[in-house]
Amino acid sequence: MVILVATLGFDADLILRKLSRNLDIRQVVCFSLWIDENSFKRVQSAFNTIRFFVEKFGGKAELKSFVIGKGLIRSILSELEKVASEAKDRIELSLTGGPRLLVVATMIASLILDSKFAEKIVLIVEGETFEGSLEVNLKLLKYFLSLDEDSERIFRVIMSRGKMTAPEVSRETGISKSTVYKKLRELAQMALLILVGREKGEEYSVNPELDKLLI
C-alpha cells in the first residue's frame, strides 16, 4: 500500500489526477494552511472531494491544517514523523499543490526528518499544467546535501564526466588517491554512486535516480 502525503490548496485536481493513476494509494494525508475561515472552507471543499474518491476505493483520507508562525515547520515535521513511524510501505510526498509557503515549509521539514524515516519517502513535484515530474528518494537527497567538501568535489566531477575510476578522479580533483578510494566507497555505500565497470579499473557513475534529477 502506498501512502500519499500532499500539500493542498483550493484545488483537488492535482491530487485526484495522481490518485486516478495509482490505485495502490489507500491512505492520503493532506497538509493545508489555516489563513482565515473563508479560505479554509475552500480547502475543506477540495479535501471533501478527495476524501470521497479515496473512500470510494476503500481507503481513508485525513486533513491536517497548520497555522502560520514560528512553529510551522516543527508542526509539519511532527506530522511527517507520525506518518512515517506508522507506515510499513512507500510514502509519496507530493509538493505540487497549495501555497508556496506550505510547500517550502514541508520541504524543509522533510530535509530535517530523521534518516530512519526518510528512507521510506519519495519526494515528488509534478507539472501543474503539463506532463512531467521530478522524483527522488528523500534519503538520497539528504545524503547528497550533507556531503563534505571532498566528497562533493568527487561527486560533482563524476557527475560531469559520466563515469570515472579512482585514479582519474584523483588527477582531476587533486585529492590524494587514498582519500578518493575512501570517499568513493562511502559514496557507494550511500548509493549516491554505483559501480558500473571494471575495464579500466573500478569505474563509478552517479546513481541513475539522482542522475535524472541533477543532470
C-alpha positions in Angstrom: 0.0 0.0 0.0 1.2 3.5 -0.9 0.6 6.4 1.4 0.3 9.8 -0.2 1.1 12.9 1.8 0.3 16.0 -0.3 0.2 19.8 0.1 -3.3 21.1 -0.6 -4.8 24.4 -1.6 -8.1 25.2 -3.1 -7.9 22.8 -6.0 -8.3 19.0 -5.7 -7.5 18.2 -9.3 -3.7 17.6 -8.9 -4.3 15.1 -6.2 -7.2 13.4 -7.9 -5.0 13.1 -11.1 -2.4 11.3 -9.0 -4.9 9.0 -7.3 -6.5 8.1 -10.6 -3.1 7.0 -11.9 -2.2 4.9 -8.9 -5.0 2.9 -7.3 -2.5 1.4 -4.9 -2.8 4.6 -2.8 -5.1 3.7 0.0 -4.2 6.4 2.5 -4.0 10.1 1.8 -2.8 12.8 4.3 -3.4 16.4 3.0 -1.4 19.3 4.5 -3.0 22.7 4.4 -2.5 26.2 5.9 -5.1 28.0 8.1 -5.2 31.6 6.9 -8.8 32.6 7.6 -12.2 30.9 7.9 -13.4 31.6 4.3 -10.2 30.4 2.8 -10.2 27.2 4.9 -13.8 26.4 3.7 -12.4 26.3 0.2 -9.7 24.0 1.3 -12.2 21.7 3.1 -14.3 21.6 0.0 -11.3 20.4 -2.1 -10.5 17.9 0.6 -14.0 16.5 0.7 -13.8 15.7 -3.0 -10.5 13.9 -2.4 -11.9 12.0 0.6 -15.0 10.9 -1.4 -12.7 9.5 -4.1 -10.4 7.7 -1.7 -13.2 6.2 0.4 -14.9 5.0 -2.8 -11.9 2.7 -3.3 -11.8 1.6 0.3 -9.1 3.9 1.6 -9.0 6.8 4.1 -8.1 10.4 3.9 -7.1 13.0 6.6 -6.7 16.7 6.5 -4.0 18.3 8.7 -4.1 22.1 9.0 -1.2 24.3 10.2 -1.1 27.8 11.5 1.5 30.3 10.1 4.0 31.1 12.8 7.2 30.1 14.4 6.1 26.6 15.0 5.0 25.9 11.4 8.0 23.7 10.3 8.1 21.9 13.7 4.4 21.1 13.4 4.8 19.7 9.9 7.8 17.7 10.9 5.8 16.2 13.8 3.1 15.1 11.4 5.6 13.6 8.9 7.3 11.7 11.7 3.9 10.3 12.8 3.0 9.1 9.3 6.5 7.7 8.7 6.6 5.9 12.0 3.3 4.1 11.3 4.0 3.4 7.6 5.1 0.0 6.5 5.3 0.8 2.9 6.4 3.6 0.5 5.3 7.2 1.2 5.0 9.6 -1.7 5.4 13.2 -0.5 3.8 15.4 -3.2 4.8 19.1 -3.1 2.8 20.3 -6.1 -0.3 21.9 -4.7 -1.1 24.5 -2.2 0.5 27.9 -1.3 4.3 28.2 -1.7 4.8 28.9 2.0 3.3 25.5 2.8 5.3 23.7 0.1 8.6 25.2 1.2 7.9 24.6 4.9 7.0 20.9 4.1 10.2 20.5 2.0 12.4 21.9 4.8 10.6 19.7 7.4 11.3 16.6 5.1 15.0 17.5 4.9 15.4 17.6 8.7 13.4 14.4 9.1 15.3 11.5 10.8 17.0 9.3 8.2 15.3 6.2 9.5 12.1 7.7 8.3 13.5 9.4 5.2 14.3 6.1 3.5 10.6 5.4 3.2 9.8 8.6 1.4 9.9 9.7 -2.2 9.7 13.4 -2.9 7.6 14.3 -5.9 6.9 17.5 -7.7 4.7 17.4 -10.8 3.9 19.8 -13.6 0.6 21.6 -12.8 -0.5 22.3 -16.4 1.8 19.9 -18.3 3.1 16.4 -18.1 6.4 15.9 -16.3 7.7 15.3 -12.8 10.7 15.2 -10.5 11.0 12.3 -8.2 13.8 11.4 -5.7 14.3 9.3 -2.7 14.4 11.6 0.3 17.3 9.6 1.9 19.4 10.0 -1.2 18.7 13.7 -1.3 19.6 14.1 2.4 22.9 12.3 1.8 23.7 14.5 -1.1 23.1 17.7 0.8 25.2 16.5 3.7 28.4 15.7 1.8 31.7 17.1 3.0 33.9 19.2 0.7 36.0 16.4 -0.7 33.0 14.1 -1.3 31.1 16.8 -3.0 34.0 17.6 -5.4 34.4 13.9 -6.2 30.6 13.5 -6.8 30.5 16.6 -9.0 33.4 15.6 -11.2 31.9 12.1 -11.8 28.6 13.7 -12.5 30.1 15.9 -15.2 32.2 13.1 -16.8 29.6 10.3 -16.6 31.9 7.6 -15.2 35.4 7.6 -13.8 38.0 5.5 -12.0 39.6 6.5 -8.7 43.0 7.5 -10.4 41.1 9.6 -12.9 39.2 11.3 -10.1 42.4 11.9 -8.2 44.1 13.5 -11.2 41.1 15.7 -11.9 40.4 16.9 -8.4 43.9 16.9 -6.9 42.7 14.9 -4.0 45.0 12.1 -2.9 44.3 8.6 -4.2 43.8 7.1 -0.7 41.2 9.8 0.1 39.5 9.3 -3.2 39.3 5.5 -2.7 37.8 6.0 0.8 35.3 8.6 -0.4 34.2 6.5 -3.4 33.4 3.6 -1.1 31.4 5.9 1.2 29.5 7.4 -1.7 28.7 4.0 -3.0 27.6 2.8 0.4 25.2 5.8 0.5 24.0 4.7 -3.0 24.9 8.1 -4.4 27.4 6.4 -6.8 27.2 3.0 -8.3 30.0 0.7 -9.7 29.4 0.5 -13.5 32.5 -1.2 -14.9 36.0 -2.7 -14.5 37.5 -2.3 -17.9 40.0 0.4 -16.8 39.7 -0.5 -13.1 36.6 0.1 -11.0 34.5 2.9 -12.6 31.9 4.8 -10.8 28.8 6.7 -12.0 26.0 8.7 -10.4 23.0 6.6 -9.2 20.5 6.9 -12.1 17.8 8.0 -9.7 19.9 11.1 -8.9 21.2 11.4 -12.4 17.7 12.1 -13.7 17.3 14.8 -11.2 20.6 16.6 -11.4 21.7 16.3 -15.0 
